């Protein structure tokens, strides 16, 4: 088996995701509030195992929970940008997207004293302006796209897709650390009413982590220095039985040839010329 990397990431949405959904009655607010209860549990889980993670924090969350946000930094983790109030940037005009990005960067910088290096779009959707805006503001990487499963790559300027085919955009220096809905705890585990119906969630977390382990085992077999990026939400994964399942999953990774890394670590390796995620089947 070849060695690889695991990026453990958390989207500390708190109340911001419910703001974005327009659900601000008492119970949705309290669902967001539970994230602050779960963060110390997750920090302890990581500290016991010596794992460093990346936390994507909306500006609204940083301003609402500044002590928790600073504690994430104090325990050695990376804090990166995740919008201000969980806005879908793909639906914003360019000027408004620029203003939201600046506001979220300023909020995180003011609270932590550090300048974030990475970005993850709420709803995992970028506009045609996003890559240019992120590069303009000095960000090193994005983690919102799904063009690969285990290989970081360089983001492109906007592609043009029409009935005649695709005209690919030009590569930029912004590194993409790809994600996948199948490696996100929210659709697996969280119950949600939506305008189109119910997202049932509430599945067995052990089943979810079995799928994640199988993805990892494939990566270690056939991908040289691949990267698996797992996305979790404190308000989802931080409840008792799910937290126990997370602990079991992390402990099981100790038996595999993987290195835990932050997204910034992976982006820096990519920018330095490291060849990550090359397909080399056994």
Steps between C-alpha positions, in 0.01 A plus 500: 500500500615850422486771762246780492352795684175556687361850546252506788288811451209658687253762380419696815177643357312554828210740439621617159364205302154556645526869415575405140192276493281773647420274794547715808219390727602366840565136416718552189697758698553248776622240250768746397577581861580135571811535283660701782424215741665248268820689413676435835415130468656488156807695608552250780454206262766644268740597780498151653606360162743775403302585185509847345189597302374783282196691623302702245335777700247754368566858605167505685605197704835656589327816621236302692747258662836682506637307800428164336649617171816612678513171690504311171810700404653459847483122464702514180227466239454697181208743467388580144223705339145369448305805390357749744146374563517181291405685180481305174764705318400354164169689532662837582590780257879545479501822704299338778717188496808721534344684795407174674850360454659814643259504793568136586878543470489806723288320761734201524810717501360728771399206722809280454773750418596279205434532128316191365661319209211287380135521394206262482184623334176452694288254301821400316424719201727762344401777262695584185657785697602296804841370393617845397372656824670239717831545320466879514462484879813288541339167585707188442227244440132424454319187620162506325536315167466135404720451193699221664471284808860467622715745300531873571509707181519861386175692467421639156358826380137444393434222251250556219257212456249494215352262245821506298710371788722654764762771481710444810617798702864571574669356812564742784724473805200437728516139619182293510466242779198310370202386704206264451149478637567134579776616738273748682315408819202734444314310222569168672392593849297818525121526480379808311175630357553670165261664250530189284433256784695326773869424521461198727857458625510328840691203364740282695830691524689170495368443148625844393846442645516157335451673164769755585742224598435315175576819305821533698600139444450540126710817507781327687497212252490687170584867559853613579506762777128557469293731719168410659305804625222427749250773588306510825283747690523535879122512540472173308797285596523628859203303636577197717469193278645687201797626701573146616491385137738782402742396774490140376565614143795717597647223713463259207703730278796453733540154342535649152790678333353850512610840622248747637545842339325833488368632171765772515768229530370325189474826304856593594626159388317538170637849441852372576472251213420183697324242283194402700220268394659325201312194374726195531283189526646207687 
